[in-house]
């Protein structure tokens, strides 16, 4: 099926993988990009950034299982989500891309992009990582943070119930327990991700928030914001081929700063 969005023809199709139907969209013109959403984000959520990128790039987007137009799944884990990305990129004939794409990942999507590139180095032209894939030198979530993160997961799951009731393209079918366990798993993944970076010989650019935990000077925010910056600074020191841009924003930067992010990506991809 093909639709028209803002004067751009967008083709929609599905990839069948591991018992799940992954919805994929492709539109635009120029150098190919594959945009991987993060945990609790969907193609529909990223529509502003996607629309801007499609002005100058051939952009592929998709929904992870349990997100957006993808059906709920019995299993949700980092490796399962990575399998969804692998399945989408294993369809070069259907994607019809002119060459290896730049992978653009947001949050969890950035971690997935790093793992994919470390295992398929010839299949990508480069990486743009948005507020994720941070090689943290110590756990982001400590024992003292568990109650707060559980509460955030419960609040998020409750908000998502209304989207599910409407059958919205923004719906997420994960439970609060799913979200909490995935956040803990991502923390572990990031503690080991530096070894993945060392396997990648493609250009890597990071677009990071200065205040991932918000701008409060109290509670957990100061520590988390410092840790976020420390992880990236360590990565850039160790691997000079990695560059970082910082936006004065929190973790919602793809929604609040889409034009700035699109401009940065455009500049990076042209280099």
C-alpha positions in Angstrom: 0.0 0.0 0.0 1.2 3.5 -0.8 0.1 6.7 0.9 1.0 10.4 0.4 2.3 12.4 3.3 3.2 16.0 2.8 3.7 15.4 -0.9 5.9 12.4 -0.3 4.9 8.9 -1.5 5.2 6.4 1.4 5.1 2.7 0.7 3.8 0.4 3.5 4.5 -3.3 3.8 5.1 -6.0 6.4 7.9 -8.3 7.4 7.0 -11.6 9.1 9.4 -12.7 11.8 9.3 -15.0 14.8 5.5 -15.2 14.7 5.1 -11.4 14.6 4.1 -9.1 11.7 6.4 -6.1 11.7 4.9 -3.0 9.9 7.4 -1.1 7.7 7.2 2.2 5.9 9.5 3.7 3.3 9.5 7.1 1.7 11.6 10.1 0.6 14.6 10.4 -1.7 18.3 10.6 -1.2 20.8 8.6 0.9 19.0 5.7 2.6 18.4 5.9 6.4 16.7 3.3 8.6 15.1 4.9 11.7 14.7 2.5 14.7 12.3 3.7 17.4 13.0 3.2 21.1 11.2 1.5 23.9 7.6 2.9 24.2 7.9 4.9 21.0 6.4 4.2 17.6 6.5 5.2 13.9 3.6 7.5 14.6 5.3 9.1 17.5 8.3 9.9 15.3 6.3 11.3 12.5 7.7 14.9 12.7 11.3 13.8 12.6 10.6 11.2 9.9 8.8 13.8 7.7 11.7 16.2 8.0 14.3 13.5 7.2 12.3 12.4 4.1 12.9 15.7 2.5 16.5 14.8 1.8 16.7 11.1 2.6 15.1 7.7 1.6 13.8 6.8 5.1 12.6 3.4 6.3 10.8 3.2 9.6 9.1 0.3 11.5 7.4 -0.6 14.7 9.0 -3.0 17.2 6.8 -5.8 18.4 4.2 -4.7 20.9 4.5 -1.1 19.6 2.2 0.8 17.3 0.8 -1.3 14.5 2.8 -4.3 15.4 0.9 -7.0 17.4 1.7 -7.8 21.0 4.1 -10.6 21.5 4.6 -13.3 24.1 8.2 -12.4 24.6 9.8 -8.9 25.0 13.5 -8.6 25.5 16.5 -6.8 24.1 17.4 -9.8 21.9 13.8 -10.2 20.7 13.7 -6.5 19.6 17.1 -6.9 18.0 15.6 -9.8 16.0 12.9 -7.4 14.7 15.6 -5.0 13.4 17.6 -7.8 11.8 14.4 -9.1 10.1 13.7 -5.6 8.6 17.2 -5.2 7.3 17.3 -8.7 6.0 14.8 -7.7 3.3 17.1 -5.6 1.0 15.0 -6.6 -2.1 11.8 -5.4 -0.6 13.4 -2.3 0.9 14.9 -1.5 -2.5 17.6 0.7 -1.0 20.4 2.1 -3.2 23.1 1.0 -0.8 23.9 0.2 2.8 21.8 2.6 5.0 22.8 4.9 7.8 21.1 3.5 10.9 19.5 6.1 13.1 18.3 4.8 16.5 16.5 6.6 19.3 17.0 5.4 22.9 16.7 1.6 22.9 16.8 1.9 19.1 20.3 3.3 19.4 21.5 0.2 21.4 19.9 -2.1 18.8 21.7 -0.2 16.0 25.1 -0.6 17.7 24.5 -4.3 18.3 23.4 -4.8 14.7 26.4 -2.9 13.3 28.8 -4.9 15.4 27.5 -8.1 13.9 26.9 -6.9 10.4 29.6 -4.3 9.7 29.3 -4.3 6.0 25.5 -3.8 6.0 25.6 -0.2 7.3 27.1 3.0 6.1 27.2 4.6 9.5 25.3 5.2 12.8 23.5 8.2 14.2 22.6 7.4 17.8 20.0 9.6 19.6 20.1 9.5 23.4 20.9 5.9 23.8 23.6 3.3 23.5 25.6 5.1 26.3 28.5 3.0 27.6 27.7 3.9 31.2 30.6 3.4 33.7 28.2 2.4 36.4 24.6 1.3 36.7 22.0 4.0 35.8 19.4 2.3 38.0 20.6 1.5 41.5 18.7 -0.1 44.3 17.6 3.3 45.5 16.1 4.0 42.1 14.0 0.9 41.8 10.8 2.2 43.4 10.9 5.4 41.3 11.4 3.4 38.0 8.6 1.0 38.9 6.3 3.9 39.5 7.3 5.5 36.2 6.6 2.2 34.4 3.2 1.9 36.0 2.3 5.5 35.1 3.4 5.0 31.5 1.5 1.7 31.2 -1.6 3.4 32.5 -1.4 6.3 30.0 -1.0 3.8 27.2 -4.3 2.1 28.1 -6.2 4.9 26.4 -4.2 4.5 23.2 -4.8 0.7 23.2 -8.6 1.3 23.7 -8.6 3.5 20.6 -6.4 1.1 18.6 -4.1 4.0 18.0 -0.9 3.8 15.9 0.8 5.1 19.0 -0.4 2.3 21.2 2.1 0.1 23.2 1.0 -3.2 24.6 3.7 -3.7 27.1 2.8 -4.1 30.8 4.3 -2.1 33.6 6.3 -5.2 34.5 7.5 -5.5 30.9 8.7 -1.9 30.9 10.4 -2.1 34.2 12.3 -5.4 33.4 13.3 -4.0 30.0 14.7 -0.9 31.6 16.8 -3.1 33.9 18.0 -5.2 31.0 19.0 -2.1 29.0 21.1 -1.0 31.9 23.0 -4.3 31.7 23.3 -4.1 27.9 24.9 -0.6 28.2 27.4 -1.8 30.8 28.8 -4.1 28.2 28.2 -2.1 25.0 31.7 -0.6 24.8 33.0 -3.9 23.4 30.4 -3.6 20.6 31.6 -0.1 19.6 35.2 -1.5 19.2 34.0 -3.8 16.5 32.5 -1.1 14.3 34.6 0.7 11.7 31.9 2.9 10.4 31.3 6.6 11.3 29.4 6.9 14.6 27.6 10.2 15.6 25.7 10.7 18.8 23.0 13.3 19.5 22.5 13.4 23.3 20.4 15.2 25.8 22.1 17.3 28.4 19.3 16.5 31.0 18.1 13.0 30.3 16.5 12.9 33.8 15.2 16.5 33.7 16.6 19.7 35.0 15.8 19.3 38.7 18.7 20.0 41.0 17.3 17.5 43.5 16.7 13.7 43.8 18.2 11.3 41.2 18.3 13.8 38.3 21.8 15.3 39.0 23.5 11.9 39.3 21.8 10.5 36.2 22.6 13.6 34.1 26.3 13.5 35.2 26.5 9.8 34.5 24.9 10.3 31.1 27.5 12.8 30.1 30.4 10.8 31.6 29.5 7.7 29.6 29.6 9.6 26.3 32.8 11.5 27.1 34.5 8.3 28.0 33.4 6.8 24.6 34.6 9.8 22.6 38.0 9.7 24.4 38.5 6.0 23.8 37.2 6.0 20.2 38.0 9.3 18.4 36.0 8.2 15.4 32.9 8.7 17.6 31.5 12.3 17.7 28.9 13.8 20.0 26.4 16.7 19.7 24.5 17.8 22.8 21.0 19.4 22.9 19.7 21.3 25.8 16.8 18.9 26.3 15.6 15.8 28.2 15.0 12.3 26.9 12.0 13.5 24.9 14.3 15.4 22.5 13.1 13.5 19.4 9.6 15.0 20.0 10.6 18.4 21.3 13.6 19.1 19.1 12.9 17.3 15.8 13.9 20.2 13.5 17.3 20.5 15.3 17.9 16.8 15.2 17.0 16.6 11.5 19.4 19.4 10.7 22.2 17.6 12.6 21.5 14.3 10.9 21.5 16.0 7.5 24.8 17.6 8.2 26.3 14.3 9.5 25.1 12.2 6.6 26.4 14.7 4.0 29.9 14.5 5.5 
